[in-house]
Amino acid sequence: MFEIFQSEKSKEFFFRLKAKNGQTILSSEGYKTKSACQNGIESVKSNAPEDRRYDRQMSKDGKFYFNLKAANGQVIGSSQRYTAENSRENGIDSVKRNAPSAPLSDLTVAASP
């Protein structure tokens, strides 16, 4: 499931893709508008199935992570840090499988009284 939320401090909009177990598997950077954030989600959905869009990295502290990039090379989402390379690959597989058809939950919409 994709969730859209807004930072109270910066007022920017973000999305995260959560697995069925509730774990966040992909997070965005901040967007100035909700519509730009929604466009980011659509970009994830269209780019997720393509393995060449995943930039596999290792952080300075030895953790594994990935960035999902659009066709223009811009990062549209980043993973959490993993302690093992195969865990990172499992995260990529999860994004490939789940992102294209993931439903959207807009957490910026006020709940009804």
Backbone as XML, in Angstrom:
<?xml version="1.0"?>
<chain id="A" units="angstrom">
  <residue number="1" name="MET">
    <atom name="N" x="0.831" y="-1.181" z="0.000"/>
    <atom name="CA" x="0.000" y="0.000" z="0.000"/>
    <atom name="C" x="0.880" y="1.250" z="0.000"/>
  </residue>
  <residue number="2" name="PHE">
    <atom name="N" x="0.518" y="2.203" z="-0.832"/>
    <atom name="CA" x="1.172" y="3.505" z="-0.787"/>
    <atom name="C" x="0.444" y="4.382" z="0.228"/>
  </residue>
  <residue number="3" name="GLU">
    <atom name="N" x="1.191" y="5.128" z="0.999"/>
    <atom name="CA" x="0.622" y="6.114" z="1.909"/>
    <atom name="C" x="1.211" y="7.479" z="1.562"/>
  </residue>
  <residue number="4" name="ILE">
    <atom name="N" x="0.333" y="8.473" z="1.463"/>
    <atom name="CA" x="0.766" y="9.864" z="1.316"/>
    <atom name="C" x="0.592" y="10.528" z="2.668"/>
  </residue>
  <residue number="5" name="PHE">
    <atom name="N" x="1.621" y="11.255" z="3.093"/>
    <atom name="CA" x="1.528" y="11.993" z="4.347"/>
    <atom name="C" x="2.252" y="13.321" z="4.187"/>
  </residue>
  <residue number="6" name="GLN">
    <atom name="N" x="1.976" y="14.232" z="5.111"/>
    <atom name="CA" x="2.550" y="15.570" z="5.063"/>
    <atom name="C" x="3.314" y="15.851" z="6.347"/>
  </residue>
  <residue number="7" name="SER">
    <atom name="N" x="4.495" y="16.409" z="6.185"/>
    <atom name="CA" x="5.303" y="16.803" z="7.337"/>
    <atom name="C" x="4.694" y="18.042" z="7.972"/>
  </residue>
  <residue number="8" name="GLU">
    <atom name="N" x="4.474" y="17.985" z="9.275"/>
    <atom name="CA" x="3.945" y="19.166" z="9.968"/>
    <atom name="C" x="4.972" y="20.289" z="9.978"/>
  </residue>
  <residue number="9" name="LYS">
    <atom name="N" x="6.239" y="19.930" z="10.026"/>
    <atom name="CA" x="7.302" y="20.934" z="10.107"/>
    <atom name="C" x="7.546" y="21.621" z="8.760"/>
  </residue>
  <residue number="10" name="SER">
    <atom name="N" x="7.810" y="20.828" z="7.713"/>
    <atom name="CA" x="8.166" y="21.415" z="6.412"/>
    <atom name="C" x="6.963" y="21.644" z="5.505"/>
  </residue>
  <residue number="11" name="LYS">
    <atom name="N" x="5.839" y="21.000" z="5.825"/>
    <atom name="CA" x="4.612" y="21.039" z="5.015"/>
    <atom name="C" x="4.781" y="20.324" z="3.676"/>
  </residue>
  <residue number="12" name="GLU">
    <atom name="N" x="5.895" y="19.625" z="3.480"/>
    <atom name="CA" x="6.093" y="18.860" z="2.256"/>
    <atom name="C" x="5.310" y="17.552" z="2.325"/>
  </residue>
  <residue number="13" name="PHE">
    <atom name="N" x="5.000" y="17.008" z="1.144"/>
    <atom name="CA" x="4.287" y="15.745" z="1.024"/>
    <atom name="C" x="5.286" y="14.636" z="0.717"/>
  </residue>
  <residue number="14" name="PHE">
    <atom name="N" x="5.041" y="13.469" z="1.290"/>
    <atom name="CA" x="5.896" y="12.300" z="1.104"/>
    <atom name="C" x="5.017" y="11.096" z="0.817"/>
  </residue>
  <residue number="15" name="PHE">
    <atom name="N" x="5.602" y="10.074" z="0.205"/>
    <atom name="CA" x="4.912" y="8.794" z="0.118"/>
    <atom name="C" x="5.846" y="7.706" z="0.627"/>
  </residue>
  <residue number="16" name="ARG">
    <atom name="N" x="5.229" y="6.623" z="1.046"/>
    <atom name="CA" x="5.971" y="5.413" z="1.405"/>
    <atom name="C" x="5.166" y="4.234" z="0.888"/>
  </residue>
  <residue number="17" name="LEU">
    <atom name="N" x="5.880" y="3.202" z="0.476"/>
    <atom name="CA" x="5.263" y="1.962" z="0.044"/>
    <atom name="C" x="5.476" y="0.952" z="1.156"/>
  </residue>
  <residue number="18" name="LYS">
    <atom name="N" x="4.373" y="0.397" z="1.635"/>
    <atom name="CA" x="4.443" y="-0.564" z="2.732"/>
    <atom name="C" x="4.102" y="-1.963" z="2.229"/>
  </residue>
  <residue number="19" name="ALA">
    <atom name="N" x="4.835" y="-2.937" z="2.747"/>
    <atom name="CA" x="4.555" y="-4.342" z="2.440"/>
    <atom name="C" x="3.322" y="-4.785" z="3.230"/>
  </residue>
  <residue number="20" name="LYS">
    <atom name="N" x="2.852" y="-5.972" z="2.925"/>
    <atom name="CA" x="1.665" y="-6.497" z="3.619"/>
    <atom name="C" x="1.877" y="-6.608" z="5.123"/>
  </residue>
  <residue number="21" name="ASN">
    <atom name="N" x="3.135" y="-6.801" z="5.554"/>
    <atom name="CA" x="3.432" y="-6.909" z="6.986"/>
    <atom name="C" x="3.555" y="-5.547" z="7.670"/>
  </residue>
  <residue number="22" name="GLY">
    <atom name="N" x="3.331" y="-4.456" z="6.904"/>
    <atom name="CA" x="3.380" y="-3.113" z="7.462"/>
    <atom name="C" x="4.744" y="-2.452" z="7.415"/>
  </residue>
  <residue number="23" name="GLN">
    <atom name="N" x="5.759" y="-3.196" z="6.966"/>
    <atom name="CA" x="7.111" y="-2.652" z="6.896"/>
    <atom name="C" x="7.246" y="-1.729" z="5.687"/>
  </residue>
  <residue number="24" name="THR">
    <atom name="N" x="7.870" y="-0.568" z="5.883"/>
    <atom name="CA" x="8.113" y="0.359" z="4.776"/>
    <atom name="C" x="9.239" y="-0.188" z="3.917"/>
  </residue>
  <residue number="25" name="ILE">
    <atom name="N" x="8.975" y="-0.340" z="2.610"/>
    <atom name="CA" x="9.985" y="-0.875" z="1.705"/>
    <atom name="C" x="10.517" y="0.162" z="0.727"/>
  </residue>
  <residue number="26" name="LEU">
    <atom name="N" x="9.848" y="1.314" z="0.609"/>
    <atom name="CA" x="10.314" y="2.387" z="-0.267"/>
    <atom name="C" x="9.766" y="3.711" z="0.256"/>
  </residue>
  <residue number="27" name="SER">
    <atom name="N" x="10.605" y="4.735" z="0.293"/>
    <atom name="CA" x="10.197" y="6.059" z="0.773"/>
    <atom name="C" x="10.633" y="7.125" z="-0.226"/>
  </residue>
  <residue number="28" name="SER">
    <atom name="N" x="9.857" y="8.179" z="-0.285"/>
    <atom name="CA" x="10.178" y="9.280" z="-1.196"/>
    <atom name="C" x="10.901" y="10.402" z="-0.466"/>
  </residue>
  <residue number="29" name="GLU">
    <atom name="N" x="11.400" y="11.329" z="-1.255"/>
    <atom name="CA" x="11.861" y="12.608" z="-0.725"/>
    <atom name="C" x="10.635" y="13.516" z="-0.678"/>
  </residue>
  <residue number="30" name="GLY">
    <atom name="N" x="10.787" y="14.712" z="-0.160"/>
    <atom name="CA" x="9.658" y="15.622" z="-0.026"/>
    <atom name="C" x="9.235" y="16.261" z="-1.333"/>
  </residue>
  <residue number="31" name="TYR">
    <atom name="N" x="7.936" y="16.482" z="-1.463"/>
    <atom name="CA" x="7.342" y="17.176" z="-2.610"/>
    <atom name="C" x="6.616" y="18.406" z="-2.097"/>
  </residue>
  <residue number="32" name="LYS">
    <atom name="N" x="6.655" y="19.477" z="-2.861"/>
    <atom name="CA" x="6.002" y="20.726" z="-2.448"/>
    <atom name="C" x="4.476" y="20.634" z="-2.534"/>
  </residue>
  <residue number="33" name="THR">
    <atom name="N" x="3.970" y="19.822" z="-3.468"/>
    <atom name="CA" x="2.518" y="19.697" z="-3.626"/>
    <atom name="C" x="2.090" y="18.234" z="-3.566"/>
  </residue>
  <residue number="34" name="LYS">
    <atom name="N" x="0.833" y="18.024" z="-3.207"/>
    <atom name="CA" x="0.304" y="16.660" z="-3.168"/>
    <atom name="C" x="0.260" y="16.073" z="-4.571"/>
  </residue>
  <residue number="35" name="SER">
    <atom name="N" x="-0.085" y="16.872" z="-5.570"/>
    <atom name="CA" x="-0.157" y="16.335" z="-6.933"/>
    <atom name="C" x="1.217" y="15.878" z="-7.421"/>
  </residue>
  <residue number="36" name="ALA">
    <atom name="N" x="2.273" y="16.578" z="-7.050"/>
    <atom name="CA" x="3.624" y="16.139" z="-7.413"/>
    <atom name="C" x="3.957" y="14.820" z="-6.717"/>
  </residue>
  <residue number="37" name="CYS">
    <atom name="N" x="3.524" y="14.669" z="-5.477"/>
    <atom name="CA" x="3.711" y="13.429" z="-4.732"/>
    <atom name="C" x="2.952" y="12.282" z="-5.412"/>
  </residue>
  <residue number="38" name="GLN">
    <atom name="N" x="1.734" y="12.551" z="-5.838"/>
    <atom name="CA" x="0.945" y="11.537" z="-6.541"/>
    <atom name="C" x="1.608" y="11.151" z="-7.862"/>
  </residue>
  <residue number="39" name="ASN">
    <atom name="N" x="2.212" y="12.120" z="-8.547"/>
    <atom name="CA" x="2.956" y="11.822" z="-9.772"/>
    <atom name="C" x="4.149" y="10.926" z="-9.468"/>
  </residue>
  <residue number="40" name="GLY">
    <atom name="N" x="4.794" y="11.149" z="-8.321"/>
    <atom name="CA" x="5.901" y="10.297" z="-7.891"/>
    <atom name="C" x="5.450" y="8.856" z="-7.705"/>
  </residue>
  <residue number="41" name="ILE">
    <atom name="N" x="4.281" y="8.674" z="-7.110"/>
    <atom name="CA" x="3.735" y="7.323" z="-6.932"/>
    <atom name="C" x="3.483" y="6.669" z="-8.288"/>
  </residue>
  <residue number="42" name="GLU">
    <atom name="N" x="2.910" y="7.407" z="-9.213"/>
    <atom name="CA" x="2.657" y="6.858" z="-10.553"/>
    <atom name="C" x="3.974" y="6.478" z="-11.235"/>
  </residue>
  <residue number="43" name="SER">
    <atom name="N" x="5.008" y="7.268" z="-11.009"/>
    <atom name="CA" x="6.327" y="6.949" z="-11.568"/>
    <atom name="C" x="6.885" y="5.663" z="-10.965"/>
  </residue>
  <residue number="44" name="VAL">
    <atom name="N" x="6.703" y="5.478" z="-9.658"/>
    <atom name="CA" x="7.133" y="4.230" z="-9.012"/>
    <atom name="C" x="6.382" y="3.061" z="-9.636"/>
  </residue>
  <residue number="45" name="LYS">
    <atom name="N" x="5.076" y="3.198" z="-9.777"/>
    <atom name="CA" x="4.266" y="2.103" z="-10.324"/>
    <atom name="C" x="4.733" y="1.704" z="-11.720"/>
  </residue>
  <residue number="46" name="SER">
    <atom name="N" x="5.078" y="2.686" z="-12.551"/>
    <atom name="CA" x="5.475" y="2.370" z="-13.927"/>
    <atom name="C" x="6.926" y="1.891" z="-14.029"/>
  </residue>
  <residue number="47" name="ASN">
    <atom name="N" x="7.791" y="2.333" z="-13.139"/>
    <atom name="CA" x="9.205" y="1.953" z="-13.211"/>
    <atom name="C" x="9.554" y="0.722" z="-12.378"/>
  </residue>
  <residue number="48" name="ALA">
    <atom name="N" x="8.732" y="0.372" z="-11.405"/>
    <atom name="CA" x="9.033" y="-0.717" z="-10.469"/>
    <atom name="C" x="9.336" y="-2.064" z="-11.144"/>
  </residue>
  <residue number="49" name="PRO">
    <atom name="N" x="8.623" y="-2.449" z="-12.194"/>
    <atom name="CA" x="8.888" y="-3.773" z="-12.773"/>
    <atom name="C" x="10.245" y="-3.913" z="-13.476"/>
  </residue>
  <residue number="50" name="GLU">
    <atom name="N" x="10.892" y="-2.805" z="-13.797"/>
    <atom name="CA" x="12.129" y="-2.844" z="-14.587"/>
    <atom name="C" x="13.367" y="-2.902" z="-13.691"/>
  </residue>
  <residue number="51" name="ASP">
    <atom name="N" x="14.066" y="-4.041" z="-13.741"/>
    <atom name="CA" x="15.231" y="-4.235" z="-12.879"/>
    <atom name="C" x="16.302" y="-3.166" z="-13.098"/>
  </residue>
  <residue number="52" name="ARG">
    <atom name="N" x="16.442" y="-2.691" z="-14.325"/>
    <atom name="CA" x="17.487" y="-1.689" z="-14.617"/>
    <atom name="C" x="17.232" y="-0.346" z="-13.933"/>
  </residue>
  <residue number="53" name="ARG">
    <atom name="N" x="16.062" y="-0.143" z="-13.379"/>
    <atom name="CA" x="15.733" y="1.101" z="-12.682"/>
    <atom name="C" x="16.219" y="1.099" z="-11.220"/>
  </residue>
  <residue number="54" name="TYR">
    <atom name="N" x="16.712" y="-0.044" z="-10.753"/>
    <atom name="CA" x="17.173" y="-0.155" z="-9.367"/>
    <atom name="C" x="18.670" y="0.069" z="-9.286"/>
  </residue>
  <residue number="55" name="ASP">
    <atom name="N" x="19.044" y="1.038" z="-8.501"/>
    <atom name="CA" x="20.447" y="1.368" z="-8.273"/>
    <atom name="C" x="20.832" y="0.767" z="-6.922"/>
  </residue>
  <residue number="56" name="ARG">
    <atom name="N" x="21.550" y="-0.331" z="-6.966"/>
    <atom name="CA" x="21.951" y="-1.048" z="-5.749"/>
    <atom name="C" x="23.189" y="-0.393" z="-5.153"/>
  </residue>
  <residue number="57" name="GLN">
    <atom name="N" x="23.118" y="-0.073" z="-3.866"/>
    <atom name="CA" x="24.189" y="0.679" z="-3.205"/>
    <atom name="C" x="24.583" y="0.042" z="-1.876"/>
  </residue>
  <residue number="58" name="MET">
    <atom name="N" x="25.736" y="0.493" z="-1.367"/>
    <atom name="CA" x="26.165" y="0.150" z="-0.015"/>
    <atom name="C" x="26.542" y="1.455" z="0.677"/>
  </residue>
  <residue number="59" name="SER">
    <atom name="N" x="26.021" y="1.645" z="1.888"/>
    <atom name="CA" x="26.313" y="2.864" z="2.645"/>
    <atom name="C" x="27.705" y="2.771" z="3.266"/>
  </residue>
  <residue number="60" name="LYS">
    <atom name="N" x="28.185" y="3.896" z="3.746"/>
    <atom name="CA" x="29.518" y="3.949" z="4.355"/>
    <atom name="C" x="29.639" y="3.038" z="5.565"/>
  </residue>
  <residue number="61" name="ASP">
    <atom name="N" x="28.512" y="2.764" z="6.231"/>
    <atom name="CA" x="28.562" y="1.886" z="7.405"/>
    <atom name="C" x="28.346" y="0.406" z="7.046"/>
  </residue>
  <residue number="62" name="GLY">
    <atom name="N" x="28.409" y="0.095" z="5.739"/>
    <atom name="CA" x="28.341" y="-1.297" z="5.305"/>
    <atom name="C" x="26.951" y="-1.867" z="5.139"/>
  </residue>
  <residue number="63" name="LYS">
    <atom name="N" x="25.938" y="-1.023" z="5.161"/>
    <atom name="CA" x="24.551" y="-1.477" z="4.984"/>
    <atom name="C" x="24.194" y="-1.417" z="3.488"/>
  </residue>
  <residue number="64" name="PHE">
    <atom name="N" x="23.295" y="-2.284" z="3.087"/>
    <atom name="CA" x="22.844" y="-2.355" z="1.707"/>
    <atom name="C" x="21.524" y="-1.611" z="1.553"/>
  </residue>
  <residue number="65" name="TYR">
    <atom name="N" x="21.368" y="-0.918" z="0.417"/>
    <atom name="CA" x="20.111" y="-0.235" z="0.124"/>
    <atom name="C" x="19.979" y="-0.079" z="-1.379"/>
  </residue>
  <residue number="66" name="PHE">
    <atom name="N" x="18.824" y="0.405" z="-1.813"/>
    <atom name="CA" x="18.633" y="0.671" z="-3.235"/>
    <atom name="C" x="17.832" y="1.951" z="-3.423"/>
  </residue>
  <residue number="67" name="ASN">
    <atom name="N" x="18.035" y="2.535" z="-4.595"/>
    <atom name="CA" x="17.234" y="3.660" z="-5.055"/>
    <atom name="C" x="16.502" y="3.207" z="-6.308"/>
  </residue>
  <residue number="68" name="LEU">
    <atom name="N" x="15.248" y="3.575" z="-6.420"/>
    <atom name="CA" x="14.493" y="3.350" z="-7.645"/>
    <atom name="C" x="14.547" y="4.638" z="-8.435"/>
  </residue>
  <residue number="69" name="LYS">
    <atom name="N" x="14.969" y="4.530" z="-9.694"/>
    <atom name="CA" x="15.136" y="5.720" z="-10.528"/>
    <atom name="C" x="14.165" y="5.713" z="-11.695"/>
  </residue>
  <residue number="70" name="ALA">
    <atom name="N" x="13.748" y="6.908" z="-12.085"/>
    <atom name="CA" x="12.911" y="7.082" z="-13.263"/>
    <atom name="C" x="13.790" y="6.979" z="-14.511"/>
  </residue>
  <residue number="71" name="ALA">
    <atom name="N" x="13.166" y="6.968" z="-15.676"/>
    <atom name="CA" x="13.901" y="6.861" z="-16.942"/>
    <atom name="C" x="14.922" y="7.986" z="-17.110"/>
  </residue>
  <residue number="72" name="ASN">
    <atom name="N" x="14.645" y="9.154" z="-16.511"/>
    <atom name="CA" x="15.561" y="10.286" z="-16.621"/>
    <atom name="C" x="16.701" y="10.233" z="-15.601"/>
  </residue>
  <residue number="73" name="GLY">
    <atom name="N" x="16.746" y="9.174" z="-14.791"/>
    <atom name="CA" x="17.807" y="9.004" z="-13.803"/>
    <atom name="C" x="17.516" y="9.608" z="-12.443"/>
  </residue>
  <residue number="74" name="GLN">
    <atom name="N" x="16.396" y="10.295" z="-12.312"/>
    <atom name="CA" x="16.041" y="10.918" z="-11.033"/>
    <atom name="C" x="15.568" y="9.852" z="-10.041"/>
  </residue>
  <residue number="75" name="VAL">
    <atom name="N" x="16.058" y="9.941" z="-8.811"/>
    <atom name="CA" x="15.631" y="9.016" z="-7.752"/>
    <atom name="C" x="14.192" y="9.336" z="-7.379"/>
  </residue>
  <residue number="76" name="ILE">
    <atom name="N" x="13.334" y="8.310" z="-7.408"/>
    <atom name="CA" x="11.932" y="8.503" z="-7.036"/>
    <atom name="C" x="11.581" y="7.802" z="-5.737"/>
  </residue>
  <residue number="77" name="GLY">
    <atom name="N" x="12.468" y="6.959" z="-5.248"/>
    <atom name="CA" x="12.245" y="6.293" z="-3.973"/>
    <atom name="C" x="13.506" y="5.606" z="-3.493"/>
  </residue>
  <residue number="78" name="SER">
    <atom name="N" x="13.641" y="5.518" z="-2.180"/>
    <atom name="CA" x="14.807" y="4.875" z="-1.568"/>
    <atom name="C" x="14.343" y="3.857" z="-0.538"/>
  </residue>
  <residue number="79" name="SER">
    <atom name="N" x="15.133" y="2.810" z="-0.411"/>
    <atom name="CA" x="14.792" y="1.751" z="0.539"/>
    <atom name="C" x="15.346" y="2.051" z="1.914"/>
  </residue>
  <residue number="80" name="GLN">
    <atom name="N" x="14.974" y="1.203" z="2.841"/>
    <atom name="CA" x="15.597" y="1.198" z="4.159"/>
    <atom name="C" x="17.008" y="0.629" z="4.001"/>
  </residue>
  <residue number="81" name="ARG">
    <atom name="N" x="17.769" y="0.590" z="5.067"/>
    <atom name="CA" x="19.096" y="-0.016" z="5.069"/>
    <atom name="C" x="18.960" y="-1.467" z="5.525"/>
  </residue>
  <residue number="82" name="TYR">
    <atom name="N" x="19.635" y="-2.353" z="4.817"/>
    <atom name="CA" x="19.597" y="-3.786" z="5.118"/>
    <atom name="C" x="20.984" y="-4.247" z="5.569"/>
  </residue>
  <residue number="83" name="THR">
    <atom name="N" x="21.022" y="-5.237" z="6.436"/>
    <atom name="CA" x="22.305" y="-5.760" z="6.912"/>
    <atom name="C" x="22.892" y="-6.787" z="5.957"/>
  </residue>
  <residue number="84" name="ALA">
    <atom name="N" x="22.069" y="-7.350" z="5.065"/>
    <atom name="CA" x="22.540" y="-8.369" z="4.139"/>
    <atom name="C" x="22.120" y="-8.035" z="2.710"/>
  </residue>
  <residue number="85" name="GLU">
    <atom name="N" x="22.975" y="-8.396" z="1.768"/>
    <atom name="CA" x="22.704" y="-8.124" z="0.361"/>
    <atom name="C" x="21.444" y="-8.846" z="-0.117"/>
  </residue>
  <residue number="86" name="ASN">
    <atom name="N" x="21.233" y="-10.087" z="0.320"/>
    <atom name="CA" x="20.041" y="-10.813" z="-0.115"/>
    <atom name="C" x="18.765" y="-10.175" z="0.439"/>
  </residue>
  <residue number="87" name="SER">
    <atom name="N" x="18.840" y="-9.520" z="1.582"/>
    <atom name="CA" x="17.676" y="-8.798" z="2.125"/>
    <atom name="C" x="17.325" y="-7.621" z="1.229"/>
  </residue>
  <residue number="88" name="ARG">
    <atom name="N" x="18.360" y="-6.935" z="0.727"/>
    <atom name="CA" x="18.118" y="-5.835" z="-0.225"/>
    <atom name="C" x="17.432" y="-6.381" z="-1.475"/>
  </residue>
  <residue number="89" name="GLU">
    <atom name="N" x="17.893" y="-7.514" z="-1.984"/>
    <atom name="CA" x="17.286" y="-8.106" z="-3.185"/>
    <atom name="C" x="15.836" y="-8.496" z="-2.922"/>
  </residue>
  <residue number="90" name="ASN">
    <atom name="N" x="15.555" y="-9.003" z="-1.727"/>
    <atom name="CA" x="14.168" y="-9.323" z="-1.361"/>
    <atom name="C" x="13.314" y="-8.057" z="-1.339"/>
  </residue>
  <residue number="91" name="GLY">
    <atom name="N" x="13.895" y="-6.932" z="-0.867"/>
    <atom name="CA" x="13.184" y="-5.656" z="-0.878"/>
    <atom name="C" x="12.859" y="-5.205" z="-2.291"/>
  </residue>
  <residue number="92" name="ILE">
    <atom name="N" x="13.830" y="-5.350" z="-3.194"/>
    <atom name="CA" x="13.607" y="-4.995" z="-4.605"/>
    <atom name="C" x="12.504" y="-5.869" z="-5.192"/>
  </residue>
  <residue number="93" name="ASP">
    <atom name="N" x="12.575" y="-7.175" z="-4.933"/>
    <atom name="CA" x="11.538" y="-8.081" z="-5.442"/>
    <atom name="C" x="10.156" y="-7.697" z="-4.929"/>
  </residue>
  <residue number="94" name="SER">
    <atom name="N" x="10.087" y="-7.267" z="-3.671"/>
    <atom name="CA" x="8.815" y="-6.864" z="-3.090"/>
    <atom name="C" x="8.266" y="-5.613" z="-3.780"/>
  </residue>
  <residue number="95" name="VAL">
    <atom name="N" x="9.132" y="-4.646" z="-4.065"/>
    <atom name="CA" x="8.691" y="-3.438" z="-4.776"/>
    <atom name="C" x="8.220" y="-3.809" z="-6.178"/>
  </residue>
  <residue number="96" name="LYS">
    <atom name="N" x="8.978" y="-4.653" z="-6.871"/>
    <atom name="CA" x="8.597" y="-5.073" z="-8.223"/>
    <atom name="C" x="7.214" y="-5.723" z="-8.235"/>
  </residue>
  <residue number="97" name="ARG">
    <atom name="N" x="6.964" y="-6.578" z="-7.254"/>
    <atom name="CA" x="5.702" y="-7.320" z="-7.178"/>
    <atom name="C" x="4.531" y="-6.462" z="-6.741"/>
  </residue>
  <residue number="98" name="ASN">
    <atom name="N" x="4.756" y="-5.615" z="-5.739"/>
    <atom name="CA" x="3.645" y="-4.932" z="-5.075"/>
    <atom name="C" x="3.329" y="-3.537" z="-5.582"/>
  </residue>
  <residue number="99" name="ALA">
    <atom name="N" x="4.328" y="-2.783" z="-6.009"/>
    <atom name="CA" x="4.095" y="-1.376" z="-6.360"/>
    <atom name="C" x="3.109" y="-1.171" z="-7.507"/>
  </residue>
  <residue number="100" name="PRO">
    <atom name="N" x="3.210" y="-1.931" z="-8.613"/>
    <atom name="CA" x="2.338" y="-1.625" z="-9.753"/>
    <atom name="C" x="0.842" y="-1.629" z="-9.445"/>
  </residue>
  <residue number="101" name="SER">
    <atom name="N" x="0.396" y="-2.453" z="-8.516"/>
    <atom name="CA" x="-1.046" y="-2.533" z="-8.225"/>
    <atom name="C" x="-1.393" y="-2.125" z="-6.797"/>
  </residue>
  <residue number="102" name="ALA">
    <atom name="N" x="-0.450" y="-1.509" z="-6.100"/>
    <atom name="CA" x="-0.687" y="-1.141" z="-4.695"/>
    <atom name="C" x="-1.753" y="-0.056" z="-4.577"/>
  </residue>
  <residue number="103" name="PRO">
    <atom name="N" x="-2.685" y="-0.225" z="-3.646"/>
    <atom name="CA" x="-3.689" y="0.821" z="-3.415"/>
    <atom name="C" x="-3.058" y="2.026" z="-2.712"/>
  </residue>
  <residue number="104" name="LEU">
    <atom name="N" x="-3.787" y="3.118" z="-2.691"/>
    <atom name="CA" x="-3.305" y="4.370" z="-2.099"/>
    <atom name="C" x="-4.126" y="4.724" z="-0.868"/>
  </residue>
  <residue number="105" name="SER">
    <atom name="N" x="-3.431" y="5.103" z="0.187"/>
    <atom name="CA" x="-4.078" y="5.622" z="1.386"/>
    <atom name="C" x="-3.554" y="7.045" z="1.599"/>
  </residue>
  <residue number="106" name="ASP">
    <atom name="N" x="-4.449" y="8.011" z="1.522"/>
    <atom name="CA" x="-4.065" y="9.415" z="1.682"/>
    <atom name="C" x="-4.267" y="9.817" z="3.145"/>
  </residue>
  <residue number="107" name="LEU">
    <atom name="N" x="-3.160" y="9.878" z="3.879"/>
    <atom name="CA" x="-3.226" y="10.205" z="5.298"/>
    <atom name="C" x="-3.356" y="11.711" z="5.547"/>
  </residue>
  <residue number="108" name="THR">
    <atom name="N" x="-3.371" y="12.503" z="4.472"/>
    <atom name="CA" x="-3.524" y="13.961" z="4.623"/>
    <atom name="C" x="-4.995" y="14.357" z="4.646"/>
  </residue>
  <residue number="109" name="VAL">
    <atom name="N" x="-5.886" y="13.436" z="4.296"/>
    <atom name="CA" x="-7.319" y="13.719" z="4.288"/>
    <atom name="C" x="-7.826" y="13.612" z="5.725"/>
  </residue>
  <residue number="110" name="ALA">
    <atom name="N" x="-8.448" y="14.672" z="6.200"/>
    <atom name="CA" x="-8.958" y="14.693" z="7.586"/>
    <atom name="C" x="-10.066" y="13.657" z="7.740"/>
  </residue>
  <residue number="111" name="ALA">
    <atom name="N" x="-10.030" y="12.968" z="8.833"/>
    <atom name="CA" x="-11.064" y="11.975" z="9.131"/>
    <atom name="C" x="-12.386" y="12.682" z="9.425"/>
  </residue>
  <residue number="112" name="SER">
    <atom name="N" x="-13.458" y="12.040" z="9.086"/>
    <atom name="CA" x="-14.780" y="12.609" z="9.357"/>
    <atom name="C" x="-15.058" y="12.561" z="10.852"/>
  </residue>
  <residue number="113" name="PRO">
    <atom name="N" x="-15.790" y="13.586" z="11.382"/>
    <atom name="CA" x="-16.101" y="13.599" z="12.811"/>
    <atom name="C" x="-17.060" y="12.491" z="13.196"/>
  </residue>
</chain>
